[in-house]
């Protein structure tokens, strides 16, 4: 188990091959995995909200898609990754509960995914694979040895991306 | 705005525990009546957690739980969740439906679980309303059976908009013979936290 690095909610971690990054029980949050295939540096961020702007209390940068991805790229570069070689894989952003409500917050999963894609696109980081949306949770494992992403669910099978 | 959750003193803790005690006490009584069984509950815990620790609240992020979520609206806003281990949720449905064997949680079982959640959360919130004099009502239930981490991300995200920590008032209940566990979680919205304390005569400013 020494080989596994856990990433919690509103958290990010980077590591080298052959370690595995994992986050358990992703719901409406989005897990963003970045990888430099040459240096075999891998990083994972677990963001909760799309945007740090207009938010009163944003001392935790890892909570948001915008500041979280900025911080993740910085960390990757510090570990020797090249910004220009990074590829990404993303998972999560589901809607766990359905309410016929006007409440915007219930669609947060979808908004998170849109924000993450836009930011990765702005950075010119290609999204190689994604497993997002739906109404179920995901546990993800990102393998720094080859950049493989495993997505495990309850009742919706296991996917290898 | 300061973050209230950084300076919770023992008086505030006691008041919040009492909120959980009265709310969950009423809900537990409703459950005991419904099942005609003795149900025990634990002393409520008031958790102020970093988001990275939220998923470990109910026996780990990957524990599969059956959860009914209600939005609370009115003078006080927030969410209330009723969580059960999946095996026990089947047992509970079976008890309610005169011993009908529940193999999977199908649509019928889901609808029964929502109704149970409705009655219990209603009991919780109405006693809370009586205690505080605040007007609140609960939404229709929404049910999800999934990993605890994924389910708890929903109230966490709501809190995440205004705070770096989350406040959860947790009460566990136990049914003696089968040694089964369930939880009530009351998560007042950040802005409602102050309203809740004031209604009980406690000031958060020092």
Interface residues (C-beta under 8 A of the other chain):
Chain A: X8 X9 X10 X11 X24 X25 X26 X27 X28 X29 X48 X49 X55 X56 X57 X59 X60 X63 X94 X96 X97 X98 X99 X100 X101 X103 X105 X108 X135 X136 X137 X138 X139 X154
Chain B: X1 X3 X50 X51 X52 X53 X54 X55 X60 X61 X62 X64 X69 X71 X139 X140 X142 X143 X144 X145 X146 X147 X148 X149 X150 X151 X152 X153 X154 X156 X157 X158 X160 X161 X162 X163 X164
